[in-house]
């Protein structure tokens, strides 16, 4: 009985057959249906009216997710960067979306992971994302010509559902610190004017420090933390904001035709990252509570209560590009078209520009000296 119960909660991620011709279907970004590339038929994705529930953090950890649904999918792990992601059906060769390294398809294996509760479907299609990417590259200053040529080759440009955790928590923070209030004193000093020593006064700002202590309270809603190590943390967070109000309940149909990455950062570690995101806001509240012109926080103790979480997938187009032996990643938000990424510089272009600027300055100086040395007309 127990095994049957588990099997009912497992949801396979794979391909879906067209109701008209039986061919594989793919999700069409920006819609609520799957499209057949052979006969053009559109197969609607059933829309389930259900609330996207938050799960209790501590209860989940203590029960080790025994009662939670899982999904079963064939994942392949990249030996170069460690990313573990699904692969599209019927492919004979493919590359890692994150580092462009060839993947050994024979190493793919089925795994069960925590089922995401929700996702944001891709809104942009691949051509839309390519256009956004090209525009971004063309706006780059001092980009190598090879980079701009490379943007025409999108062999490694892939749509990936990136795993995220989102946390709600009620915080109460007790602090001890100091409040600094400015005051001014008149100070006498001597200086030399026209060869003579003179006495003067000036206002000098000083700070009067006093003890401060108290507590602040803040509720955090949907602290978003990425659950992959395969993308640059600096750039993945710059893809925000996400329109989380448009999350839909998880349905494997939305993944058809795309890649879904397996989370590398687990639930507990993700909350540690979430606390790091919350900390600056808590400290800002403490400083406001202390008041004055300056503040010092000596100790801060925060308790996190009523913690709940969601596991979700967000859509990102990923392009890995190797330039002169170095890997560069470019990311496109699959909802908004926001582009972020690493970029190489053409030091030849920078050097030529610097020389051109120096030549212009030299020309201006020479012209100025020439006109200064010209005889002035007599009056």
Order of alpha helices (4+ residues) and beta strands (2+ residues): alpha-beta-beta-beta-beta-beta-beta-alpha-beta-beta-beta-beta-alpha-alpha-beta-beta-alpha-beta-beta-alpha-beta-beta-beta-alpha
